[in-house]
Amino acid sequence: GDSVTQMEGPVTLSEEAFLTINCTYTATGYPSLFWYVQYPGEGLQLLLKATKADDKGSNKGFEATYRKETTSFHLEKGSVQVSDSAVYFCALSPRINYGGSQGNLIFGKGTKLSVKP
Amino acid sequence: NAGVTQTPKFRILKIGQSMTLQCTQDMNHNYMYWYRQDPGMGLKLIYYSVGAGITDKGEVPNGYNVSRSTTEDFPLRLELAAPSQTSVYFCAGARPGETQYFGPGTRLLVL
């Protein structure tokens, strides 16, 4: 079945360092891809998304490009801040029949990011 | 708009007790979902609904029940709580083909 694999954490970086969190997926059809962020004690918030191959999602300095040839959706940020400390989840929404999909999300296990001043 | 709201925020149950986790949304979401998040794991789908009166099982439905009598509400019922149901529960809503919006979660501890 469909699945998402993301790099295990925790990841600890110094402020202003470059961030990459790897995410690869297995899916039939043409899924949509997402990154969600969960700050301590809170629910999940959508960070960015991409709905078709070669799309680039971006938000708050974070970027991810939908690579169908490598089935990847790696999250990057050029300069992290302490406020970026959170757990990041990669997810996909299967889209076998676009009109018929119930929009279910399949999540990776999450990667905890800690940014030190 | 309040978005997706969940109550309670935290609850401790004894083994065998029952409870209902409430979820309400005011964003006209046709689709609603219940997920559980275990420590160090991603979210797993328990049940979902594509509209009032329509529900279906997700990946981990055993031990849970849901109902969807109105578009706004999607309660999750635990009939006989077990320690394996200790988790954080998230409700989410979405319009067809659009992004899911998550509630703040309910932390449940079964002792």
Interface residues (C-beta under 8 A of the other chain):
Chain A: V4 F34 Y36 E42 G43 L44 Q45 L46 K49 F89 A91 Y98 S101 Q102 G103 N104 L105 F107 G108 K109 G110
Chain B: Y31 Y33 G40 M41 G42 L43 K44 L45 Y48 V50 D56 G58 F90 A92 A94 P96 G97 E98 T99 Q100 Y101 F102 G103 P104 G105
